[in-house]
Amino acid sequence: MAEFVLGSVQLGLDYGVANRTGKPSRAAALALVRHAAERGIRQFDTARAYGDAEERLGEALSGRSVFTVTKLSPLSELADGASPAEVVAAVEASIAKSCAALRQDSLDCLLLHRAAHITQFNGAVWQRLLEFVDAGTIRRLGVSVQSPAEAAAALASPAVQHIQLPFNLLDWRWRQAGIVDRLAARPEVVVHARSVFLQGLLASGDPTLWPAIAGVDPAQVLAEIAGLARDLAREDAADLCLAYARGQDFIAGVVIGLETEAQLDRNLCLARKRPLNAEECKLVDDRLPHLPEQLLNPALWPKK
């Protein structure tokens, strides 16, 4: 079964359209992370770009045996024509800051936050990261992707050992583009899925939170999800969404972000239930509508 990976973006930033509590205080965040570790969570996801999330994880998890996935800075400070020396310096600064914040001499797993950095700057970013791998500063290297095209580009590199991608029960893109088949041919690549609740939309039950996108009727989609949850004897939409993602053979971990201990306890309970089997996953696929990609990628949502 796919493992529950605690996402930390909400611990470092105000994030998510369904987030009603905002960024927790430092004390609350530390207590939440420690509670998660005490309850058996062993994998944590963070990034340089998540505000002070790395620092909060580093403090809360100091001395504990856990596995942390972080992401390189987006390097937005670099101009398109940055020199190789400037690129290398920015990469090295990001790695050093992540190690310091997480209180680690080396990084368990580092992902590119921008998939384009595999080839951008004439490959200087990727080449420097490979050198960090050779030196043992990075133990696993991978890419956080937004689309099947980015996943395909990442999988073209034999050095990629980890892929993080957005996935939920509405997301038809990965199978249609052949990414699931390509992952089957690369069994050494670990896949973590994020956005299984689509920033909370799928589990909220509130159609007013949804972006206005042509061809999408939020109330109808939520009603169909609720009906599937009943037919498959799941507690609710959140249970169905998580069980569906955990039922995918290609997914090893599901990244779930949260802001409160109540949310943590709720998701831990759901993560201990059985995932959907192949027949149940097919039923979900058959009954849910084929919706436009604009809904599946929050970066394409119109601003309210």
Secondary structure, DSSP 8 states (H G I E B T S, - for coil): --EEEEE-HHHHS---TT--S-S--HHHHHHHHHHHHHTT--EEE--TTSTTHHHHHHHHHTT---EEEEE----TTS-TT--HHHHHHHHHHHHHHHHHHHT-SSBSEEEESSGGGGTTGGGHHHHHHHHHHHHTSBSSEEEE-SSHHHHHHHHT-TT--EEEEE--TT--HHHHTTHHHHHHT-TTSEEEEE-TTTTTHHHH--GGGS---TT--HHHHHHHHHHHHHHTT-SSHHHHHHHHHHT-TT--EEEEE-SSHHHHHHHHHHHTS----HHHHHHHHHHS----HHHH-GGGS---
